[in-house]
Amino acid sequence: MFGVFKKALGGRPPAVETGSLAGRVAAAGLTLDSTLRPAPLFKSYPALRGTKLSDRYREYFFAAKKHGLAEVEQLVPFVNVPPAATRAETFTAQADDAAGAQALLAAFPPATWGYYLPLSKDFGTLGRKDAMPPGFRLSQRRSDYRLNFIWQGIEAMLGGSIAGSSVADIACNWGGFSIEAHLRGASSVLGFDIRPENIAKAGRVARHFGAGSIDFRVQDLFTHEVRETHDIVLNLGLMYHISMPWEMMKKTYDMTHGIAVFDTVVHRESFSGFILGTGEAAVGHAATAIGVELHPTYRGLIDMAYMVGFKDVVELHGIPDPAWPDFDKEPYGNKTRRCIVAFK
């Protein structure tokens, strides 16, 4: 237990390096108490070592929910946004460049995307529309829903249009939100992501939409030097992938002179804070090299927005297509994912 120290302070070996920890403590005239005393709600997973964080969190959450400590809250004003076609859908329906879509998919096959964006009447980033498996169809529905309600909501808050606005898209991934900003009339769009493969796809799909003027870069937000500010800064799907939430929120604040949009997984527990993920090691999922995630609670997300200096916070609620089955079980439906707009 705890191992044996190899070196003492100053590089000198310890005087005693044999026996169990309990034995060494006893030899010093003290006792080591190994009795575990977890909170009563942890009946199945009382110990930390040897049990999964995800299992322990699940047990905690359902116990908290049973006692009314994980109810859905509404703590800021909100705007309901109805379903509508995205500008990307309108553009590809009119252009209908099937050959260009197929060439793009040959370079980046459907399995490499994960997110959906239409490319022509018959094709999208996840392949031929009428041949997509159920999982891809769900991804299409989610992507269209999110792309519409966030941009339509932003436009409503800014008087009906983002034409002439400057936009920065942090962790832009496949570039869908950057491209949609361009199609809605943004004067300049900067999109950056820590992963080079994402920027390669974003640049390629942007050219398909005639949006080659978008400035896509490989960049880590934490090392990004803020030299200019933007009307709109998007921080979408990122706040639950990182281990430095304060620094992330503050850098986003520093990048805008207008609004910042935060779309993220949130935990429903009614306290203001952050929870150590729900997985064991998030390497590959986390947007940092260390593979650790701190997930915000809903209250924590809002409180931190105010703490870094934002003056007002409004929430966007996307109204789903009535034909979407089981939307209430989706993250947006059960409010474990939410979108706020913070005004500077």
C-alpha positions as CSV (number, residue, x, y, z in Angstrom):
1,M,0.0,0.0,0.0
2,F,1.4,3.4,-1.1
3,G,4.6,1.6,-2.1
4,V,8.0,2.3,-0.5
5,F,9.8,5.6,-0.9
6,K,12.9,5.1,-3.1
7,K,14.4,8.4,-2.0
8,A,14.0,10.8,0.9
9,L,14.2,14.5,0.7
10,G,17.6,15.6,-0.5
11,G,18.2,12.4,-2.3
12,R,19.2,10.4,0.7
13,P,17.7,6.9,1.1
14,P,15.2,6.4,4.0
15,A,16.6,4.8,7.1
16,V,14.0,2.0,7.1
17,E,12.7,0.5,3.8
18,T,11.4,-2.9,4.9
19,G,8.0,-4.3,6.1
20,S,4.4,-3.3,5.4
21,L,3.2,0.3,5.8
22,A,1.1,-0.8,8.8
23,G,4.2,-2.4,10.3
24,R,6.4,0.7,9.8
25,V,3.7,2.9,11.3
26,A,3.3,0.5,14.3
27,A,7.1,0.6,14.8
28,A,6.8,4.3,15.2
29,G,4.2,3.9,17.9
30,L,1.2,4.8,15.7
31,T,-1.6,2.9,14.1
32,L,-2.9,2.7,10.5
33,D,-6.7,2.6,10.4
34,S,-7.9,1.0,7.1
35,T,-11.6,1.1,7.9
36,L,-13.6,2.5,5.0
37,R,-16.5,4.9,5.9
38,P,-18.2,5.8,2.6
39,A,-21.4,7.8,2.5
40,P,-24.5,5.5,3.0
41,L,-25.7,5.9,-0.5
42,F,-22.6,4.0,-1.8
43,K,-23.9,0.5,-1.2
44,S,-22.5,-1.3,-4.2
45,Y,-19.2,0.5,-4.7
46,P,-17.9,1.7,-1.4
47,A,-14.1,1.7,-2.3
48,L,-12.3,4.0,-4.7
49,R,-9.6,1.6,-5.7
50,G,-10.8,-1.5,-7.6
51,T,-14.1,0.1,-8.6
52,K,-15.0,2.1,-11.7
53,L,-15.5,5.8,-11.4
54,S,-18.5,5.5,-13.9
55,D,-20.1,2.8,-11.7
56,R,-19.7,5.0,-8.5
57,Y,-21.0,8.1,-10.3
58,R,-24.1,6.2,-11.6
59,E,-24.9,5.0,-8.0
60,Y,-24.5,8.5,-6.7
61,F,-26.6,10.1,-9.4
62,F,-29.6,7.9,-9.0
63,A,-29.4,8.3,-5.2
64,A,-29.3,12.1,-5.6
65,K,-32.1,12.0,-8.1
66,K,-34.2,9.9,-5.6
67,H,-33.8,12.7,-3.1
68,G,-34.7,15.5,-5.5
69,L,-31.1,16.7,-5.9
70,A,-30.8,16.2,-9.7
71,E,-34.0,17.8,-11.0
72,V,-34.1,19.7,-14.3
73,E,-33.7,23.3,-13.5
74,Q,-34.2,26.5,-15.5
75,L,-32.0,29.3,-14.1
76,V,-31.8,31.8,-17.0
77,P,-34.2,33.2,-19.6
78,F,-34.4,31.0,-22.7
79,V,-35.4,31.2,-26.4
80,N,-37.3,28.3,-28.0
81,V,-36.0,27.7,-31.6
82,P,-38.3,25.8,-34.0
83,P,-37.0,23.3,-36.5
84,A,-35.9,24.6,-39.9
85,A,-33.6,23.7,-42.8
86,T,-30.0,24.6,-42.3
87,R,-28.3,26.8,-44.9
88,A,-26.0,23.9,-45.8
89,E,-29.1,21.9,-46.7
90,T,-30.5,24.7,-48.9
91,F,-27.1,25.2,-50.6
92,T,-26.5,21.5,-51.4
93,A,-30.1,21.1,-52.6
94,Q,-29.6,23.9,-55.1
95,A,-26.0,23.1,-56.2
96,D,-26.5,19.3,-56.1
97,D,-22.8,18.5,-56.8
98,A,-23.0,14.7,-56.6
99,A,-19.7,14.2,-58.3
100,G,-17.9,16.6,-55.9
101,A,-19.7,14.8,-53.0
102,Q,-18.5,11.4,-54.1
103,A,-14.9,12.7,-54.6
104,L,-14.9,14.1,-51.1
105,L,-16.2,10.8,-49.7
106,A,-13.5,9.0,-51.6
107,A,-10.9,11.1,-49.8
108,F,-12.7,10.9,-46.4
109,P,-14.9,7.9,-46.2
110,P,-18.2,8.1,-44.1
111,A,-16.7,6.1,-41.2
112,T,-14.1,8.9,-40.6
113,W,-16.6,11.7,-40.0
114,G,-18.8,11.0,-36.9
115,Y,-20.8,14.2,-37.7
116,Y,-23.2,14.8,-40.6
117,L,-23.2,17.6,-43.1
118,P,-25.2,17.4,-46.4
119,L,-23.0,17.4,-49.6
120,S,-25.7,17.1,-52.3
121,K,-29.3,15.9,-52.7
122,D,-28.3,12.3,-52.3
123,F,-25.0,12.4,-50.3
124,G,-23.8,13.6,-47.0
125,T,-20.6,13.2,-45.0
126,L,-22.0,9.9,-43.6
127,G,-22.6,8.5,-47.1
128,R,-25.5,8.0,-49.4
129,K,-28.6,9.4,-47.6
130,D,-30.9,6.6,-48.5
131,A,-28.4,3.9,-47.5
132,M,-27.3,5.1,-44.1
133,P,-27.5,2.6,-41.2
134,P,-29.6,3.6,-38.1
135,G,-26.7,5.0,-36.2
136,F,-25.7,7.3,-39.0
137,R,-29.4,8.4,-39.4
138,L,-29.5,9.4,-35.7
139,S,-26.2,11.3,-36.2
140,Q,-27.8,13.1,-39.1
141,R,-30.8,14.1,-37.1
142,R,-28.7,15.3,-34.2
143,S,-26.3,17.3,-36.4
144,D,-29.1,19.0,-38.3
145,Y,-31.0,19.8,-35.1
146,R,-27.9,21.3,-33.4
147,L,-26.7,23.2,-36.4
148,N,-30.1,24.8,-36.9
149,F,-31.2,25.7,-33.4
150,I,-27.8,27.2,-32.4
151,W,-27.4,29.4,-35.5
152,Q,-31.1,30.3,-35.8
153,G,-31.1,31.2,-32.1
154,I,-27.9,33.4,-32.4
155,E,-29.4,35.2,-35.4
156,A,-32.6,35.9,-33.5
157,M,-30.7,37.4,-30.6
158,L,-28.7,39.6,-33.0
159,G,-31.6,41.0,-34.8
160,G,-32.3,38.3,-37.4
161,S,-28.9,38.0,-39.1
162,I,-25.2,37.5,-38.6
163,A,-24.3,39.1,-41.9
164,G,-21.1,41.1,-41.6
165,S,-20.2,39.5,-38.2
166,S,-16.8,38.0,-37.4
167,V,-16.9,34.5,-36.1
168,A,-14.4,32.3,-34.3
169,D,-15.2,28.6,-34.0
170,I,-13.1,26.9,-31.2
171,A,-12.5,23.2,-31.7
172,C,-14.3,23.4,-35.0
173,N,-14.0,19.6,-35.7
174,W,-15.4,18.9,-39.2
175,G,-16.1,22.6,-39.8
176,G,-19.9,22.4,-40.0
177,F,-20.6,25.4,-37.8
178,S,-17.9,27.5,-39.5
179,I,-19.4,26.7,-42.9
180,E,-22.9,27.5,-41.8
181,A,-21.6,30.8,-40.5
182,H,-20.1,31.6,-43.9
183,L,-23.4,30.6,-45.6
184,R,-25.3,32.9,-43.3
185,G,-23.2,35.9,-44.3
186,A,-20.4,36.1,-41.7
187,S,-17.7,38.5,-42.9
188,S,-14.9,36.4,-41.6
189,V,-14.7,33.0,-40.0
190,L,-11.8,31.5,-38.0
191,G,-12.0,27.8,-37.2
192,F,-9.3,26.0,-35.2
193,D,-8.9,22.5,-33.8
194,I,-6.2,20.7,-31.9
195,R,-6.3,17.7,-34.3
196,P,-4.8,18.0,-37.8
197,E,-7.1,15.4,-39.2
198,N,-10.1,17.5,-38.3
199,I,-8.7,20.6,-40.0
200,A,-7.9,18.5,-43.1
201,K,-11.5,17.5,-43.4
202,A,-12.8,20.9,-42.5
203,G,-10.8,22.6,-45.2
204,R,-11.8,20.0,-47.8
205,V,-15.5,20.2,-47.1
206,A,-15.4,24.0,-46.9
207,R,-14.1,24.1,-50.5
208,H,-17.0,21.9,-51.5
209,F,-19.3,24.7,-50.2
210,G,-17.3,27.4,-51.9
211,A,-16.2,28.6,-48.5
212,G,-12.5,28.4,-49.1
213,S,-12.0,31.8,-47.4
214,I,-12.6,30.3,-44.0
215,D,-9.3,30.4,-42.0
216,F,-8.9,26.9,-40.6
217,R,-5.9,26.3,-38.4
218,V,-4.4,23.5,-36.2
219,Q,-4.3,25.2,-32.8
220,D,-4.7,24.5,-29.1
221,L,-6.9,27.0,-27.4
222,F,-4.8,27.0,-24.3
223,T,-1.7,28.2,-26.3
224,H,-3.7,30.5,-28.6
225,E,-2.5,34.1,-28.3
226,V,-5.5,36.4,-28.5
227,R,-4.6,39.2,-30.9
228,E,-8.0,40.0,-32.2
229,T,-11.6,39.7,-30.9
230,H,-14.7,38.5,-32.7
231,D,-18.4,39.4,-32.7
232,I,-19.3,35.7,-32.1
233,V,-17.2,33.0,-30.5
234,L,-18.4,29.4,-30.6
235,N,-17.3,27.0,-27.8
236,L,-19.4,24.0,-28.8
237,G,-19.0,20.5,-27.5
238,L,-15.8,21.4,-25.7
239,M,-16.3,22.3,-22.1
240,Y,-16.8,18.7,-21.0
241,H,-13.6,17.5,-22.8
242,I,-11.1,19.5,-20.9
243,S,-9.4,19.7,-17.4
244,M,-9.0,23.4,-17.1
245,P,-12.6,24.8,-17.3
246,W,-11.8,28.3,-15.8
247,E,-9.0,28.8,-18.3
248,M,-11.2,27.7,-21.1
249,M,-14.1,30.0,-20.2
250,K,-11.7,32.9,-19.6
251,K,-9.9,32.5,-23.0
252,T,-13.3,32.3,-24.7
253,Y,-14.3,35.5,-22.9
254,D,-11.1,37.2,-24.0
255,M,-11.7,36.2,-27.7
256,T,-15.1,38.1,-28.0
257,H,-16.3,41.6,-27.9
258,G,-19.8,40.5,-28.4
259,I,-21.2,37.1,-27.5
260,A,-19.9,33.6,-26.7
261,V,-21.9,30.4,-27.2
262,F,-21.3,27.4,-24.9
263,D,-22.9,24.1,-25.9
264,T,-21.9,21.3,-23.6
265,V,-22.8,18.2,-21.6
266,V,-23.9,19.3,-18.1
267,H,-24.6,17.4,-15.0
268,R,-28.0,18.0,-13.3
269,E,-26.9,17.9,-9.7
270,S,-28.1,21.1,-8.1
271,F,-24.7,22.5,-7.0
272,S,-22.2,24.7,-8.8
273,G,-19.1,22.7,-9.7
274,F,-17.4,20.2,-11.8
275,I,-17.4,16.4,-11.8
276,L,-14.5,14.2,-12.7
277,G,-15.9,12.8,-15.9
278,T,-17.8,9.5,-15.9
279,G,-15.3,7.3,-17.6
280,E,-12.0,5.8,-16.5
281,A,-9.5,7.4,-18.8
282,A,-10.7,9.7,-21.5
283,V,-7.7,9.5,-23.8
284,G,-9.0,10.0,-27.3
285,H,-12.2,11.5,-26.0
286,A,-10.7,14.4,-24.0
287,A,-9.5,17.4,-26.0
288,T,-6.2,17.4,-24.1
289,A,-3.1,15.2,-24.0
290,I,-3.6,14.1,-20.4
291,G,-7.0,12.4,-21.0
292,V,-8.8,13.9,-18.1
293,E,-12.2,15.6,-18.2
294,L,-14.0,17.9,-15.7
295,H,-17.7,18.0,-16.6
296,P,-19.6,21.1,-15.5
297,T,-22.9,21.0,-13.7
298,Y,-25.6,23.3,-15.2
299,R,-25.2,25.7,-12.3
300,G,-21.4,25.6,-12.6
301,L,-21.5,26.5,-16.3
302,I,-23.7,29.6,-15.7
303,D,-21.9,30.7,-12.5
304,M,-18.5,30.5,-14.2
305,A,-19.7,32.5,-17.2
306,Y,-20.6,35.3,-14.8
307,M,-17.4,34.9,-12.8
308,V,-15.1,35.4,-15.9
309,G,-17.0,38.7,-16.6
310,F,-20.0,38.0,-18.9
311,K,-22.9,40.3,-18.1
312,D,-25.9,38.3,-19.2
313,V,-26.7,34.7,-20.0
314,V,-29.6,33.4,-22.1
315,E,-30.3,29.8,-23.0
316,L,-31.2,28.3,-26.4
317,H,-33.8,25.4,-26.5
318,G,-34.1,23.6,-29.8
319,I,-37.7,22.4,-30.5
320,P,-37.3,18.9,-32.1
321,D,-38.9,17.7,-35.2
322,P,-42.2,16.1,-34.0
323,A,-41.2,12.9,-36.0
324,W,-38.1,12.5,-33.8
325,P,-38.9,9.4,-31.6
326,D,-37.7,9.3,-28.0
327,F,-36.3,12.8,-28.1
328,D,-36.9,13.0,-24.4
329,K,-34.2,10.4,-24.0
330,E,-31.7,12.4,-26.0
331,P,-29.1,14.6,-24.1
332,Y,-30.9,17.8,-25.2
333,G,-34.2,16.2,-24.4
334,N,-33.3,15.2,-20.8
335,K,-31.3,18.4,-20.2
336,T,-27.9,16.7,-19.8
337,R,-26.7,18.8,-22.7
338,R,-27.5,22.5,-22.9
339,C,-26.6,25.6,-24.8
340,I,-26.1,29.1,-23.3
341,V,-25.3,32.4,-25.0
342,A,-23.2,34.7,-22.8
343,F,-23.1,38.5,-23.5
344,K,-20.0,40.5,-22.9
